[in-house]
């Protein structure tokens, strides 16, 4: 279950921070609407790496659609040339 707290709970920020774990962010609301998400630094790094990987994969797919796909044999040959 998500940990949702009003942003005013940050007055006691140590209490809020103690509730954050890798798989359990704290969501802060203002007037009942989501405003912030506080995540563990490991989780943040993992999310950034995932976004970067997905971005690079999308670039690769776009390139393949534009220039054509390589067969497995062609890819192996290019790797051997390196």
N, C-alpha and C positions, 0 to 999 in steps of 0.2 A: 504494500500500500504506500502511495507517495506521501512524503513528509512535507506538508503544506503549512506554512506559518505566515502570519501577517508581518509585513516589513517592520512594524513597530517592535517586534521581538528582537531586533538587532540592538536594542538598548542593552540587552544581556547577550551580546554576541558570543561570548564563550559558551553559553548554553546551546546556541544555534550551531556553532562550529563543532561542538562535541557530537552532534547528531549526524554529521556528514561522514559517509564512508565511500569506498570506491564504487559500490553498486547502489548507493542510496544518497542522491543529492537532496538538498533542501530547496523547496520552491517557496519563494516569497511573494506575497500578494499585497496589493494596495487597493482598498475599496472592493475587495472580493475578486479582483482580476489579477492574473499572473503578471508579475513584473520582473522577477529575477530568478535565476537558478544558480545555486552555489554548489559546485562540484569539487570532489577531491582532485588534486593536481594530477594524479596518475590517470584518473578517468578523463580529465581534460586533454592530457597528452595523447591518450588512446583515441579520443574522438577526433582530434586534429590530424593524427596520422591516418585514420580511416578516411577522413575527408580528402586528404592529399592523395591517398592511394586511389580512391574512386575518381578523383579528378584526372589523374594520370591515365587510368584505365579508359576513361571517356575520351581523352585525347588520342590514345592508341586506337580505339575503335573508330573514331572519326577519320584518322589517318588511313586505316585499313579500308574503310568504305570508299575513301577518295582515291587511294592508290592501288587498292586491291590487297587481298589477303595472301600471306605466304603459306606455302605448303609446309608440312613438318620437315620434309627433306631440305627445302630451301632454307628454313630457319636453322637447321643443324649445320648446313654448309656455311652460313654466315657466322655462326658461333665459332666454327672451326677456323675460319679466316682471322678471327680476332686473336 
